[in-house]
Amino acid sequence: MVRLVKVKPHIERFPEYEELDWIVSHAIGVDQTSDAMRFSQVLAQAAVIRGYESYYYMRYDDSPERNYLPMIYYVVIGNPKINVLLREEIEPVGHLFNVIAVFSSNYLIQRTAQRALLFDGAKTNATLVVNTSLSPDAVISLVKKYSLAQDWNGKVVTISSSKIDKSIAFPMIGATLRGYEKIDLDAVLRALDILGLEKKKDSVRKGYEQAVVKEVNIRAEETEKFKTMKHEIEIPEFDGKYWNPEVYYAYQKAAATAENYVQRIAAMPRWEVLAPGLIEFGPKPGDRNIGFTTGEWRFQRPVINYKKCIDCKLCHLYCPDGAIDFNPIKVDYRFCTGCGVCVTVCPTKAIEMMQEIQAMEGLIDEEVPVKRFEEREYGY
């Protein structure tokens, strides 16, 4: 039997990293990869124009699949007063982020890639920029409920980007400048010239002009996560045995239920309990892999109308992620990526896609992208 011990998670911080400026972007894999890349590229180039060292890089969660997988871009902007050597493509820790850019509002209510809470690693005066048709007040309410567990005395900036440009990166850049003053509009316009993106200047200007800005002053005690978050987690006590599946499964459960980034790192399995070659143990027969939940990939969810359902089981048979139970037919949203295959194969049209934010909060966001079923058909 595996013995569990309680630990208070902590993580090594790098104070010099906190003296730099960081812009982190959360986007939908494949659908928004190019937009997140352009957003980061232009802002990094604009920072260089303003005399700062700067670079950008991308991080995905570990997965062989990329479509809809939550992804992150980081822009790092230097501080001429300090000499810092960054490890290549690091996963930054500490109170770092000046700007959190959210390309789809589902990340306001779900765990994000790499990090768990949207505000994990944010400075207390961070600016949150969201591509959404929701009001700033609605965004603040969602953040307080789902993704904030610290003091926040910054700004929220909202912009409905697709109404300005099909490539939402450029209105998002303009909106970001309303809450981040180290880079100005002139530097961004010059960066567009350098990158051969002169035609996008008008989209940036419109994003800057049409963005809605609201000051925020929230104490951690006002947030739901702060009230409910555990300060200790339970992890297995290593018994000295190598390649122990039961100990590994206990670590896996702790990591899967981690409530923030520090807890997630603390719950990572020790190398001694991994199979040779550092390969993960698969789930037990008949079980799902709790270490690889994919519910946070979803920006739309399948909803079953049981009055129309004839129990033909096709949705269960065709679900590529094994997320639909057989008897009775029921979606396990922990493992549903929202791909929409079940909607396509249902003969009675008993399943329809609903925005995740609508299913959870009754809100409809015009900026949530439309699902493209042909991506699955052609293997993307």
Stockholm file with secondary structure:
# STOCKHOLM 1.0

chainA/1-380         MVRLVKVKPHIERFPEYEELDWIVSHAIGVDQTSDAMRFSQVLAQAAVIRGYESYYYMRYDDSPERNYLPMIYYVVIGNPKINVLLREEIEPVGHLFNVIAVFSSNYLIQRTAQRALLFDGAKTNATLVVNTSLSPDAVISLVKKYSLAQDWNGKVVTISSSKIDKSIAFPMIGATLRGYEKIDLDAVLRALDILGLEKKKDSVRKGYEQAVVKEVNIRAEETEKFKTMKHEIEIPEFDGKYWNPEVYYAYQKAAATAENYVQRIAAMPRWEVLAPGLIEFGPKPGDRNIGFTTGEWRFQRPVINYKKCIDCKLCHLYCPDGAIDFNPIKVDYRFCTGCGVCVTVCPTKAIEMMQEIQAMEGLIDEEVPVKRFEEREYGY
#=GR chainA/1-380 SS CCCEEEECCCCCCCHHHHTSEEEEEEEETTTTHHHHHHHHHHHHHHHHHTTCCEEEEEEECSCSCCTTCEEEEEEEECCTTSCCCCCTTCCCCSSCEEEEEESSGGGGTSCCSSSSSTTTTEEEEEEEEEECSSCHHHHHHHHHHHTCCSCBCSEEEEECGGGTCSSTHHHHHHHHTTTCCSSCHHHHHHHHHHTTCGGGHHHHHHHHHHCEEEECCBCGGGSHHHHHCCSCEEEECCCSCSSCHHHHHHHHHHHHTCCSHHHHHHTSCCGGGSBTTTBCCCCCTTCCCGGGCCGGGCSEEEEECTTTCCCCCHHHHHCTTCCEETTTTEECTTTCCCCCHHHHHCTTCCEEEEEHHHHHHSCCCTTSCCCCTHHHHTTC
#=GC SS_cons         CCCEEEECCCCCCCHHHHTSEEEEEEEETTTTHHHHHHHHHHHHHHHHHTTCCEEEEEEECSCSCCTTCEEEEEEEECCTTSCCCCCTTCCCCSSCEEEEEESSGGGGTSCCSSSSSTTTTEEEEEEEEEECSSCHHHHHHHHHHHTCCSCBCSEEEEECGGGTCSSTHHHHHHHHTTTCCSSCHHHHHHHHHHTTCGGGHHHHHHHHHHCEEEECCBCGGGSHHHHHCCSCEEEECCCSCSSCHHHHHHHHHHHHTCCSHHHHHHTSCCGGGSBTTTBCCCCCTTCCCGGGCCGGGCSEEEEECTTTCCCCCHHHHHCTTCCEETTTTEECTTTCCCCCHHHHHCTTCCEEEEEHHHHHHSCCCTTSCCCCTHHHHTTC
//
